[in-house]
Amino acid sequence: MSRTEKQVLEELSDEQRALLKRVLEIERAKLHITAYDATDDLIAAVKEILP
């Protein structure tokens, strides 16, 4: 039986949740700025999470 979305989210670590939240914020921002390149922001978000 496959896991539900809720189960997957509940199993994430705090760091993974923080990264997911940041990625979603960046994606949401891209919807408002069509010419926006999120690559640098995504890399910065990952670097914030990883030591």
QUIFENQUI-V693483 format. One record per pair of residues at least 4 apart in sequence whose C-alpha atoms are under 8 Angstrom apart, sorted by the first residue. I is the first residue (numbers start at 1). J is the second residue. D is the distance in whole Angstrom. If there is no record, write none. Layout:
I/J/D, I/J/D
This chain:
3/7/6, 3/8/7, 4/8/6, 5/9/6, 6/10/6, 7/11/6, 8/12/7, 9/17/8, 12/16/6, 12/17/6, 13/17/6, 14/18/6, 15/19/6, 15/49/6, 16/20/6, 17/21/6, 18/22/6, 18/49/8, 19/23/6, 19/45/7, 19/46/7, 19/49/7, 20/24/6, 21/25/6, 22/26/6, 22/45/7, 23/27/6, 23/42/7, 23/45/8, 24/28/6, 25/29/6, 26/30/6, 26/38/7, 26/41/7, 26/42/8, 27/31/7, 27/38/8, 28/32/7, 29/33/6, 30/34/6, 30/35/8, 30/36/6, 30/37/8, 30/38/7, 38/42/6, 39/43/6, 40/44/6, 41/45/6, 42/46/6, 43/47/6, 44/48/6, 45/49/7, 46/50/6, 47/51/7
